[in-house]
Amino acid sequence: MTAPSKTFDFQDRDNLLRDPEQASIYLAECLEDGDMELFQEALRNVAKAQIGGVRAVAEQAHLSRENLYRALSKNGKPQLETVSKMLSALGLKFTVTPAHR
């Protein structure tokens, strides 16, 4: 008899994305190829996974909830300052490293 396999569900994903270390790995991987739409979607996923969701992230980042929702929407174009404040609220920060050539 085989053991039942564990399925990955949204609760598992959210628990992982609440951990700043795991969230940073996820965001870095999504940003690796320069696909800004994918990175924006990843930011949205990390924000939604937090206790209190996007609303709580907006409060901690000192941003209006409406502006953060708009910035993270599929048609949103978040400014660097908005992303930086959001990352800070998530316990993360930007870093710049040399490109590998």
Contact map, one row per residue, 1 for C-alpha under 8 A:
11100000000000000000000000000000000000000000000000000000000000000000000000000000000000000000000000000
11110000000000000000000000000000000000000000000000000000000000000000000000000000000000000000000000000
11111000000000000000000000000000000000000000000000000000000000000000000000000000000000000000000000000
01111100000000000000000000000000000000000000000000000000000000000000000000000000000000000000000000000
00111110000000000000000000000000000000000000000000000000000000000000000000000000000000000000000000000
00011111000000000000000000000000000000000000000000000000000000000000000000000000000000000000000000000
00001111100000000000000000000000000000000000000000000000000000000000000000000000000000000000000000000
00000111110110000000000000000000000000000000000000000000000000000000000000000000000000000000000000000
00000011111110000000000000000000000000000000000000000000000000000000000000000000000000000000000000000
00000001111111000000000000000000000000000000000000000000000000000000000000000000000000000000000000000
00000000111111100000000000000000000000000000000000000000000000000000000000000000000000000000000000000
00000001111111110000000000000000000000000000000000000000000000000000000000000000000000000000000000000
00000001111111111000000000000000000000000000000010000000000000000000000000000000000000000000000000000
00000000011111111100000000000000000000000000010111000000000000000000000000000000000000000000000000000
00000000001111111110000000000000000000000000000010000000000000000000000000000000000000000000000000000
00000000000111111110011000000000000000000000000000000000000000000000000000000000000000000000000000000
00000000000011111111011000000000000000000000110011000000000000000000000000000000000000000000000000000
00000000000001111111011000000000000000000000010011100000000000000000000000000000000000000000000000000
00000000000000111111111000000000000000000000000000000000000000000000000000000000000000000000000000000
00000000000000001111111100000000000000000000000000000000000000000000000000000000000000000111000000000
00000000000000000011111110000000000000000000000000000000000000000000000000000000000000000000000000000
00000000000000011111111111000000000000000000000000000000000000000000000000000000000000000000000000000
00000000000000011111111111100000000000000000010000000000000000000000000000000000000000000000000000000
00000000000000000001111111110000000000000000000000000000000000000000000000000000000000000001000000000
00000000000000000000111111111000000000000000000000000000000000000000000000000000000000000000000000000
00000000000000000000011111111100000000000100000000000000000000000000000000000000000000000000000000000
00000000000000000000001111111110000000100110000000000000000000000000000000000000000000000000000000000
00000000000000000000000111111111000000000000000000000000000000000000000000000000000000000000000000000
00000000000000000000000011111111100000000000000000000000000000000000000000000000000000000000000000000
00000000000000000000000001111111111001100100000000000000000000000000000000000000000000000000000000000
00000000000000000000000000111111111101100000000000000000000000000000000000000000000000000000000000000
00000000000000000000000000011111111000000000000000000000000000000000000000000000000000000000000000000
00000000000000000000000000001111111000000000000000000000000000000000000000000000000000000000000000000
00000000000000000000000000000111111100000000000000000000000000000000000000000000000000000000000000000
00000000000000000000000000000111111111100000000000000000000000000000000000000000000000000000000000000
00000000000000000000000000000010011111110000000000000000000000000000000000000000000000000000000000000
00000000000000000000000000000000001111111000000000000000000000000000000001000000000000000000000000000
00000000000000000000000000000110001111111100000000000000000000000000000000000000000000000000000000000
00000000000000000000000000100110001111111110000000000000000000000000000000000000000000000000000000000
00000000000000000000000000000000000111111111000000000000000000000000000101000000000000000000000000000
00000000000000000000000000000000000011111111100000000000000000000000000101000000000000000000000000000
00000000000000000000000001100100000001111111110000000000000000000000000000000000000000000000000000000
00000000000000000000000000100000000000111111111000000000000000000000000100000000000000000000000000000
00000000000000000000000000000000000000011111111100000100000000000000000110000000000000000000000000000
00000000000000001000000000000000000000001111111110000000000000000000000000000000000000000000000000000
00000000000001001100001000000000000000000111111111000000000000000000000000000000000000000000000000000
00000000000000000000000000000000000000000011111111001100100000000000000000000000000000000100000000000
00000000000001000000000000000000000000000001111111011100000000000000000000000000000000000000000000000
00000000000011101100000000000000000000000000111111101000000000000000000000000000000000000000000000000
00000000000001001100000000000000000000000000011111111101100000000000000000000000000000000000000000000
00000000000000000100000000000000000000000000000011111001000000000000000000000000000000000000000000000
00000000000000000000000000000000000000000000000101111111100000000000000000000000000000000000000000000
00000000000000000000000000000000000000000000001111111111100000000000000000000000000000000000000000000
00000000000000000000000000000000000000000001001101011111110000001001100000000000000000000000000000000
00000000000000000000000000000000000000000000000000011111111000001000000000000000000000000000000000000
00000000000000000000000000000000000000000000000001111111111100000000000000000000000000000000000000000
00000000000000000000000000000000000000000000001001011111111110000000000000000000000001001100000000000
00000000000000000000000000000000000000000000000000000111111111111001000000000000000001000000000000000
00000000000000000000000000000000000000000000000000000011111111111000000000000000000000000000000000000
00000000000000000000000000000000000000000000000000000001111111100000000000000000000000001000000000000
00000000000000000000000000000000000000000000000000000000111111100000000000000000000011011000000000000
00000000000000000000000000000000000000000000000000000000011111110000000000000000000010000000000000000
00000000000000000000000000000000000000000000000000000000011111111011000000000000010000000000000000000
00000000000000000000000000000000000000000000000000000000011001111111000000000000000000000000000000000
00000000000000000000000000000000000000000000000000000110011000111111100000000000000000000000000000000
00000000000000000000000000000000000000000000000000000000000000011111110000000000000000000000000000000
00000000000000000000000000000000000000000000000000000000000000111111111000000000000000000000000000000
00000000000000000000000000000000000000000000000000000100010000111111111100000000010000000000000000000
00000000000000000000000000000000000000000000000000000100000000001111111110000000000000000000000000000
00000000000000000000000000000000000000000000000000000000000000000111111110110000000000000000000000000
00000000000000000000000000000000000000000000000000000000000000000011111110111110000000000000000000000
00000000000000000000000000000000000000011011000000000000000000000001111111111100000000000000000000000
00000000000000000000000000000000000000000001000000000000000000000000111111110000000000000000000000000
00000000000000000000000000000000000010011000000000000000000000000000000111110000000000000000000000000
00000000000000000000000000000000000000000000000000000000000000000000011111111000000000000000000000000
00000000000000000000000000000000000000000000000000000000000000000000011111111100000000000000000000000
00000000000000000000000000000000000000000000000000000000000000000000001100111110000000000000000000000
00000000000000000000000000000000000000000000000000000000000000000000001100011111011000000000000000000
00000000000000000000000000000000000000000000000000000000000000000000001000001111111000000000000000000
00000000000000000000000000000000000000000000000000000000000000000000000000000111111100000000000000000
00000000000000000000000000000000000000000000000000000000000000000000000000000011111110000000000000000
00000000000000000000000000000000000000000000000000000000000000100001000000000111111111000000000000000
00000000000000000000000000000000000000000000000000000000000000000000000000000111111111100000000000000
00000000000000000000000000000000000000000000000000000000000000000000000000000001111111110000110000000
00000000000000000000000000000000000000000000000000000000000011000000000000000000111111111000000000000
00000000000000000000000000000000000000000000000000000000110010000000000000000000011111111100000000000
00000000000000000000000000000000000000000000000000000000000000000000000000000000001111111111110000000
00000000000000000000000000000000000000000000000000000000000010000000000000000000000111111111100000000
00000000000000000000000000000000000000000000000000000000100110000000000000000000000011111111000000000
00000000000000000001000000000000000000000000001000000000100000000000000000000000000001111111000000000
00000000000000000001000000000000000000000000000000000000000000000000000000000000000000111111100000000
00000000000000000001000100000000000000000000000000000000000000000000000000000000000000111111110000000
00000000000000000000000000000000000000000000000000000000000000000000000000000000000100110011111000000
00000000000000000000000000000000000000000000000000000000000000000000000000000000000100100001111100000
00000000000000000000000000000000000000000000000000000000000000000000000000000000000000000000111110000
00000000000000000000000000000000000000000000000000000000000000000000000000000000000000000000011111000
00000000000000000000000000000000000000000000000000000000000000000000000000000000000000000000001111100
00000000000000000000000000000000000000000000000000000000000000000000000000000000000000000000000111110
00000000000000000000000000000000000000000000000000000000000000000000000000000000000000000000000011111
00000000000000000000000000000000000000000000000000000000000000000000000000000000000000000000000001111
00000000000000000000000000000000000000000000000000000000000000000000000000000000000000000000000000111
